[in-house]
Amino acid sequence: MCVLVIVQSNEHPFILRMKKAFIILARVLLGIIAILVLVFAIFFLSTMGGSHRVPLTAEVNADIPQVSVNDVVFHLEAYGNPENPAIIVLHGGPGNDFAYLLPLAGLSDQYYIVFYDQRGSGLSQRVEKEQISLEAFYSDLDEIVDLVSGGRKVHLIGHSWGGMLASGYLGKHPEKIDKIVLAEPGFLTPEFGKELFEKANGFEAPASLNALYYLINSWFHSLHVHGPDEQARQDYFMMKLVRSPIKGHPMARYFCNQDISTCYMPMVRFGSLVSSILLSSQMDANGYPAVNFVEGVENYPDTVLFLSGECNTLIGPDYQEKQMQLFSRVRHVIINDAGHTMIGEKPEESIAAIRNYFAR
């Protein structure tokens, strides 16, 4: 005998539909999560190869040539005879290190040439954000000038951001400077800053899959960084990102054929925190630069040498010709077939121009 049992649900049809929709949604979400986990695993595993080491900084590595100034340990290297006139070299960024400017060591046959990584940059000590300010950078430079000058005037060579820092320092201490070279300084006044940012679209990377890929790729590479300090991972991420071959790279117009691979930029370690804090502190409420780096330069009686790379269409010859008008006496040398990193791209021509200027 067969007994048929019929069980009738007492649930409302609307509730049944909601349950069914919830199950479908849950399956979709689980599928998305599974795909994301798979993509994460693929990127993570594919970026494991190669070196992800970040070097120690000077305060924990006694083998690094160093000096302590303003309670910060700086990576500092000097070449030549200390009895010769001193040259202090200021690297760009902010956040770069001086490695790309080492071709200038060729001047050590006649000069005592000093390179240092600015605070929070390169192999110099990492500092907290409260210790990062433009005034701190001026103070560091002033202490180093007094340290190496032997009581005499010094020469300054500043490249890019370093040129801005050199110009600002010149206005504060013209009595301490003999000769000064500004190699394609960035904006020297808020007006020139606004012009540059508008021309460069705020230096924003293009919104493209190519740019997104290199952003994600750089981040995944940084996940394999473990120390040696709390800023190491972010330093590595930024150094990898800024050197990625992004199509439409915001810095491409700085270089010949708008090809960033033509630049000369060996780098030991980037300073991500100091770059972020120092740049943001120079902006007004509208996102435009608000700092004047030429206040007081009218008190400097000598000639300022400007160097620029022929290929740079953003802050190259045309831009620098306008900025030169901020100084009373100037000389301009254009390095042919070179971009923003003209000193490394064309070291012989760049050094010859500097020698000639120093000898005048």
N, C-alpha and C positions, 0 to 999 in steps of 0.2 A: 504494500500500500504506500503510495507516494503522497507526502504532505508538502504542499507549497506554502512557504511562509513569506509574506510580503511585508517589508519594513518600510514604513512611510516616514520621511523626514519631516519634522515639525518646524525646521528652520525656514525663515522667510526667503523667497527667491532672491531678494536684494542682497541678503547676507551671503548666500551661496555664491552669487556673482562676485561679491567683494573678496571672498576667500580665494576664488579662482584667480582673480586679478592679482591678489597678493602673492599667490604662488608663482604666477608668471613673472611678476616684478622681481621677486626674490631670485628666480632662476636667471633673469637678465643681469641683476646686480652681481650674482655669484660668477656669471660668465665674464662680466667686465673686470671684476676683481682678479679672476684667474688670468685673464689676458694681461692685466697690469703687472701681476706678479711674474708672469712669464717674460714680459718686456724688461722688467727690472732685473730679473736674473740674467737675461741675455746681455744687457748693457753692463751689468756689474761684472760678469765673467769676462766679457770681451775687453774690458778696460783694466784687467788685472796685470797684463803684461807690461814690461818696461819699468823704469825707475819712477817711484813716487816719493823719493826722499827729498826732504826740505832741510837745508843746511842749518846748523846751529848758528846763533848770533854771538857777537863778540864778548858779551858779558859772561857767557858760559863756556867759551872756547878760547883759552889763553893763547892758542897758536895763531889767532887772527891778529894782524897788526892793529893796534887800537890806542885810543886815548879817551880819558874820561872828562867830560865837559858838562856842566850844568846837571850833574847827577845822572847823566846818561852815558853809556859806553858806546863810542863810535868806532866803526871800522874806518881806519885812516891809513893810507899808504902814501909814502913820499919817495920821490926819485930825484937824484942829482945832489949837488953840493949845497948844504944848508947855508953856506956863505954867499951863494948867488942870490939874485933877486927872486922872491917867492911868487909863485902863481898858485892860486887856489881855484879848483875846478868845481863847478856846481852842476850836478846832473839834473835831468828832467824828471817828469812825472806829473805831480808829486807821486812818489812811490817807487820809481825806478832805482837802480843802483848805478855806480860809476863805471861798470865793466865796459860799456859801449864807448866810453870816452877815453879809454886807456891808450889809443893811438897817440894822444897828446903827450904821452911820456917821451915821445921823440924830442920834446923841447928840453929834456933834462940835461942836455950837453951844455946849455947856457943858463938854465934856470933851475931853481929848486921848486919842483912841481908837486902839489899836494892834492890828492883825491880823497874825498870822504863820502860815505853813505849818510845821507841826512837821517835825522831821528825817525825811527820806525820803518826805515827802508833798508834794502840790501841786507848786509850782515851787521848793521848797527842794532842796538838794543830795541826791542819792541816796547812801546810805552802805552799807557792807558789813554783813552780818548780825552780825558781832562788835561793831559800833558801835550796835546796837539793844538798848536795855534801858529799863526803867521809870526807873531812876536817871538815865540819860542825859537822859530827857525832863524830869525834875525839875530837873536841872542846867541844861538849856537855858532853861527858864522862869525859873529864879532869875537867870541872867545877863541875860535880857531885862528882868526886873523892875528890876534894878539899873541897867540901861542907860537906861530911859525914865522912871524914877521921880523923878529929881532929888533923891534922898535922902528922898523922902516916901513915905507909904504909897500903895498902888495899889488900885484896884478890879479884881476878876476876874469875868469872865463865861465860864462853861464850859458847853458844850452836849454832851449825850450822853457819849461817851468823854471829851470835854473837861471835862465836869462831874466825872467821876471823877478826872481829873488835877488839876483845881482843888482838889477836896476833899483829895486826898493832899498837895498842896503847902501847903494851909492848915494841916494838922497839923504840917508841918515848919517852916513860917515864919509863924506867926500874927502875929508882930510887924510883918510887911511888908504886911499886908492890912488895908485899911480896910473895904470892903464886898465881899461875894461873892454872885454869882448862880449857882445850879446849875439849869440848864434841862434837866429830865428826864435826870439822870445815870443811867448804867447801874448795875449792882450796885456797892455801896459796901463790902460785906463778903462773905466767902465764903458765908455763910448766904443772903444775898439773891441772890448769884450762882447758887447751886444752885436756889433757888426759880424764878428767871427761866429758867434753862436747861431745867428740867423743864416749865414752862409753855409754852415755845417749842419743845419737842422738839429741843433742842440747836441750834436755828436751821438745821436741815438742810432742804434743798430737797426737795420731794416726789419720790418715785420714779415719774415719769410720762413719757410720750412728749413732752408739752409741755415739761417741764423739760429733757429730753434734747435736744430740738430747739434750745432757746436756748443750751444748753451748747455744742453743736456749732457753731451759728451764730456764737457769740461767738469760739470758737477759730479758725474759718475767717477771720473778719474780722481777727483779730490776726495772721494769716499775712501780711497785706499791710502790716504795720508794719515799717519798716526804720530803726531808730534813733529818736532821736538818741543813745541810750545803751543799755547792755545790759539795763536793766530796763524799757525802753519797751514792748516787746511784751506782757509780763506785766501791766504797768500798764493798758494798753489793754484787754486781755482781761478783767481783773477789773472795770474800770469799765463795760464794755459788759454784762457778765453781771449785775452787781448792779442794773443799771437796766432789765433785760429784764422784760417783762410776764408773768412766769411765773405760771401759775394755782397758787394756794396758796402764793404767795411767802412765805418765812419771816418777812419784815418787814411783811407786809400789815396785821397787827393794830396796827401803830404809827400807822396813818392812818385818816382818816374813811372810813366805809363799807368798811373793810378794802380800800381801793383805793390801791395804791402810786402811781398816777398823780396823786393829790391832793397828794403831798409837794412841798416846794419845795427842790430839790437841784441847782442849777447846779453843775457841777464842772469844773475846769480839767484836773486830772490826779490820778489815784488813785495811792497808794503801796502796791503789792501786797506787796512784801517786808516793809516795816515792819508792815503789817497782820498778815501771817501770823506773823512772829516774835514780835511783842508780844503777840498774843492767845494763842499757844501757850505762851508763857512764864508766863502767868498761870493756867495750868490745873494741877490736881493729877493724880495717876496715874489717877483715875477719870473724867477729862475735865470736872471741875467747876472753876469759878474758885476761886483760893486766895489772892487778894491782899486785904488790908485797906486801904481808902482813907480811913479815918476815924481812924487812929491819931494821937493828939495834938490832934484838933479841939476837945477839951474846954478847951484853953488859949486858944481864940478867944473873946473876951468879948462880941462883938456879935451881932446877928441875921443869920441866913443866909436869903436869899430863894430859895425853890424856885418854879420855873415848870413848869407841865405843860399838855399839850394835852388838852382834854376827850375827844377821840376815841380816845386811845391806851389800849388795853385790856391792854397788856403792861407798860409801865413808865410809865403815865400817873398820874392823880390817886391812885388807890387804892394803887398800889405806892409812890409817893413819900410818901404820908401815913405809911407804915410806916418808910420810910428817914429821914424827918424826925426820928424819935424818937432817932436817933443823935446829934443836936445839942441843945445846951441851950436855944438861943433860935432860933426859926424863924418864918418867914412864908411862906404858900403862896398863890400866885395861879394860878388855872386859866384858861387862855385858851380861851374858848368856840369851838366849831366849828373846832377846829384839831387837828392830829395832832402827831407828834413834831417836825416842823419848824415849830413854831408861830411862830418869829421871822420866817420868810419868808412863812408863810401869813397871819399876822395881825400885820404889823409895827407898826402904830399902837398896837394894844392891848398888845403885848409891850413896846414902848419906853416907853409910858406907865407900865406897872407898874414897870419898872426905874428910871425917873426918880423916881417917887414913893418908891421904896425908898432910892435914893441920897440923896434930900433929907431923909430922916428923921434 
